[in-house]
C-alpha cells in the first residue's frame, strides 16, 4: 500500500535531518585539527619577525623543496635571524665605544698663525706718555705637536667594558637561539603544509567514494529498489565532500604562502613539497638526561647566564663611581715664530681624579644596576623553569602522539572495513544509505585523525630538538626526508 503524501514528506524530512546531523559531526571532527593559515608560530614567543623574511631572487620553473632545503633557506633569509645578526653588530659597536675609554687617544693639531693687531681698536693710543702706533705686526706663531691621552686606572670603565663584552657574548648566544627558532618556525609551517596536502588527497578519495555511492544509489532508484531519499542523502554527501575538497585546496594554497614567507622565497615563486609526512620512530630519552642536555645546549639559557654576568659587571662599574681614577696627558712637537726657527717642546701631566661629592648620581647608578641585576637573575630563574617545562612537554607530546598514531592507524582499518560492509549491505538491499553515509563519515574522521596525529608526532619531534637546543642537528637526525 502506497504512503500518503504527508507521510512521505515527514519521512523525507527525517532522513534529511539525520543526514544533516551526520554531516555536522563529520565537519566538526574534520576541521577541529586542521591548520589555520597565518596563525602565530608556536615556540617563538609571539615574535612576528620569525614569520617574515627578506625575499630571495626568483628561480625559474617549479622549485622542489624538501624540509632541509626549506630550513637552509630560512637560515639565510628569515627576518628574525637577520635582525639578530644585526643586533650582534650593534653590540660589537657598543663594545668598541666602551673599550675606547681604556685605549690611548692620539691627536695632532699643527697650526701656523700670522697676526697684526689694531691697537687703536683696543683703545691703546699712548703708554707712559708715549704715543703708540695704530697697529703692531705682522708677527707669526707656529705650533706642531702630537697629544696623547691615556687612562692609567679607571675601575668604572674597566668593569663597564667587561659588562659590554658579556653582552656581546649574550648576543652571540641569542643569535644561535634565533637559528633554533628559525628551524622551529620553518618546521612548523612545512609540516602544516604537508598535513594540508595530505588532507587534499584524503578529500579527493572521499569525493570518489561519495561519487560511487551516489551513482549506485541513482541506479537503484532508477531500478525502483531504493527510495528517492537514498539519492538525496548520497547527493548531499557528495556535495559536502566536494565542498571540503575545495576548502582543503584553498587552505593548502594559503599555507604554502606562509611557508614561502618564512623561508624567503620570491613572491609568486612556484614550488612543491618533496617531503611527505612518514612515521619515523625515534628513541625517547629519559627526562633527567634530556634536562641535562638542554641546560648545556640551550642558547637562550646560556644567553641568560651571560646577561647575569653582564649585570654583575655593570653593578661593579656603578660602584666604581666612588673610586678615584688616574690618567696621563702628554704632547710633544715643535713650536716657534716660524717653522724654520721652531724648537722642540713637550708637556706631560698626570691627573688623579678623586670624587668628593657628585650630587647622588653614583648612588642612582648603583640603584639602577641593582635593579637590572635582580631582573636578570629573575629572568634566568624563570627561563630555567621554562626549559624544564619545554623538555617535559615535548616528551609528553611525543609519547602521546605515538599512541595517537597507532590508534588512528587501527581506526582507519576498522572504518574502511565498516564502509565496505555497509556498501555491500546497501547493494544487497539489506540497509539504506544512512548506514553507508555514517560509515563514510567515520572513514573521513579516521583519516583526519591519522593526519592530525602524524602531524602532532612530527611537530613533537621538532619541539623536542628545540627544547634540547639542538634543532639544526636534530632535524637532520630525526627527519631523513622522503
ABEGO torsion letter per residue (X at the ends): XBBBAAAAAAAAAAAAAAAAAAAAAAAAAAAAABBBBGBBBBGAGGBAAAABBBBBBBBBEBBBBBAAAAAAAAAAABAAAAAAAAAAAAAAAAAAAAAAAABBBBBBBBBBBBBBBBAAAAGBABBGGBBBBABBOBBBBBBBBBBBBBBABBAAAAAAAAAAAAAAAAAAAAAAAAAAAAAAAAAAAAAAAAAAAAAAAAAAAAAAAAAAAAAAAAAAAAAGABBAAAAAAAAAAAAAAAAAAAAAAAAAAAAAAAAAAAAGBBBGBBBBBABBBBBBBBBBBBAAAAAAAAAAABAAAAAAAAAAAAAAAAAAAAAAAABBBBBBBBBBEBBEABAAABBBBBBBBBBBBBBABAGGAAAAAAAAAAAAAAAAAAAAAAAAAAAAAAAAAAAAAAAAAAAAAAAAAAAAAAAAAAAAAAAAAAAAGABBAAAAAAAAAAAAAAAAAAAAAAAAAAAAAAAAAAAAGAAAAAAAAABAEX
